[in-house]
Amino acid sequence: MMRLNMILRQPSDSYLELTLPISFRVMFATIFVVAVGGMISVGSASIVAIAVATVVAFGGLYDDRWRFNRETRRIEHRSGLIGVGKRTSLDFGEVDSLILMNFREAPEEDSDLKSTKRTIRLKSLVALQIVLKERPPMTVEIRNNKDNQSMRENAERIAEFCGIPLERAA
């Protein structure tokens, strides 16, 4: 089964990069080729088919990348379409800690079935966040709890690499 979780790699001694895997782009490119190939094979394209192909093309151009630079003591985040996305930069000094936490939502005593299902769904997620000293935390990644081990390994590696404490919340 193909996983589309972010992967951690170390392109140089001075930085780590948490980014979308190449399988993410391959998946979108395959869907795009199939959609366009289908339109070509039938000799026409409906508005729906063109819309689907366009959305898939933009999906394949999506970028989400965190770079942890130990040399400059900066964390850079890029998200959005390749080349035109949003960029955020933090100094290590702005960071209080990294936190790895499970999402939990306590159901109320008189909760209905819909709320209980939501609670079960939320309990199956784990998040890595950057806790900042003077601003709200920034979410780095959210995964299904089944992938908790690899996310924990990534969080430990990032924390050690940057010299930032790692907290674990229930």
N, C-alpha and C positions, 0 to 999 in steps of 0.2 A: 504494500500500500504506500502511495506517495504521500510524504509529509511536506507541508508547506510552512513549517515552523522556521523562524529566523535561525540562521547559523552563525556561529562565532568563528572567526578566522583571524590570524595574525599575519598580515602582509609584511610587517617589518618589526624590528625590535622595539620601536617607539610607539606603535599603536595596535589596538585590537579593533575589529570591526564586526558589528552584529548587523547582519543584512539578510534580505530575502534570498533564498537559494535559487540557483539557476533553473531548478525544476519548476519554479513559479512562472518564469518567462516561457519555458518550453510548453507548459500546460496551456497558457493563453495563446501562444503562437499556434499550437496544434488546433485549438478550438477555432481560431481565426481562419486558418487554412481550410478546415472542414466547412465552415460557414460560407466562405467565399467560393470554395470549390463546388459546394451545393448550388449556389446561385448561378455559377457559370454552367454547371451541368444541365440545369433546367432552362437555361437561356433567359432567365428573368430574375428580378430581385424585387421582393415586396418591401414596403417601408419597415415592416417588423424585422425582416432578415437584415436589412441595412443597419437598422438600429442595434440589433444584437451584435453584428460584426463590429460596429463602431464602439460599443461598450466594451467588448472583448479586447479590441485594439488598445483602448485607453487603459484597461486593466493590466495589460501586458507592459504598459509604459509606466506603471506605478512603481515608485521607489520608496523604500523605508529603510533607512540606514543610520546606525549609531556608530560613531567613531570615538574611541577613548584613546587620547593621545597623551602618553606619559611624559613625553619630552616638553610639550607646551603646557601640560597640565590643564587640558581643555577637553570637554565633551561636546561633540558636534552631532546634531540630529538633522537629517534631511528627510522630508516626506512630501509626497505629491508626485506629479508627473516628472519624469526625468528631464532635467534642465530647467524646469519652471516651478519646482516645488518650494516649500517653505523650509528655511534654514534657521536653526536655533543653536546657540553656542553658550556653554556654561564653563565657568572656571571651576576647577576642583574645589576651591575654597568656598564656593556657594553650596556645595553638597554636604549634607549632614551624614547621610548613609544611603546604602541600597537596601531595599526591603523585598523579600520574597514572601508573598502572602496568598493564602487561599481566600477566595471570595466567600463570605458567609452572610446570610441574611436570616435572622431569627424570625420564624413565623409567629404571628400573634396568636393568642389563645383561641380566638374565634376565626382563624383564617379559613378561607374557602379553598377548594381544590386547586384553583388556578394559582393562588399564592404559594401553595405547597409545591406544586410542580416547578414554579420559578425558583423556589428555594433549593430544590434538588438540583436544578440546572446550574445555579450559581455556585453551589458547593463543588461542582466538578471543574471549576476554573481556578487557575493559579496565575498570579501576576508578578512581574518584576517591575519595581518602581524606583525612581531616584527621589529620595527625600531631600528637599532643599531647605536651607536654613530660614529663608525669608519669603518663600513662595510656596504655593501648593505643590504636592509631589507630581512628578512627570511619569506617566506609564511608559515603560520601554517595550514591554511585550505581555500579551495575555495568551495563555495556552490552555488546552484541555488538561486536566489534572493527570491524565495518563502519561503526559510528557513531562511530569514534574522533575524526574531525575535529571534529564538532560538540561532543563532550565536551571535547576539547582547548580549543576556543574558549570554552566555558563556564568551564573551569578557569582559563584565562588571565584572563578577565574578572573572576571572583570574586577571584583572587589580587591583581590590580591594584586592584580596588575596595577590598579590605580591607587592602592593604599587607602581605600575607603572601606569603612566598616560595613558588614553585611548583617542585617537583622532578619529573623524569620518570625513571621506572625502566623498564628493558627489558622 
